[in-house]
């Protein structure tokens, strides 16, 4: 039996996994779209058709758009810091340093712990009167700071926890990319008399472009779902200073029990994220590689 005769059997083996994947992804998506066109809430717990009423209300919901802008600023800021710190740590460990394996393990510890547990720990550390953060800063004449009760400092606190926990992920991806780089370009740069800085910008950074783009996009996708840290650390406060889109959708859906409206928020958020991440991916491609994406 030839290759063509075996092909239908190969597809048959793939079919169960494909159907499972479609059931996991497609059904919840389609059901959410259907719910978004309903008036399902605490008073009317059914899928009564109301068309695009929820989407019209969403368009005028300034709180949602503010939370979306706040999420975008926090996501871009944290991912940028994570990339810079992760690249620096990866370069440090990539070169021959003492106790390299120890540092690799040390840098990965924050990523090994769940976001909720880390947020609880950081909430204790950043407590205005009882936390050790202000105590340590007081020793050098700084503070105390209202880390979780002041709008600006609350945003900084959320970003600090995100950077601390997910920089190891960026470090891991970039270190894997550095280890896989070919040696010949570095030998050629050394023969040409290029110093470390010139070698980094002319050899290392261009070679790391595909890995850098992938790492940034992956972290942007995850950062756009920022929820657990906000929930535990600040509960969106003070006021709405740290309220992200995910947390606002949670409030509408599971606190106010306005399921139909929360579903419309989710679909709108999903579409916006897909478009923005596609545009960001093209911009990153042009920035790192150049030319047309």
Order of alpha helices (4+ residues) and beta strands (2+ residues): alpha-alpha-alpha-alpha-alpha-alpha-alpha-alpha-alpha-alpha-alpha-alpha-alpha-alpha
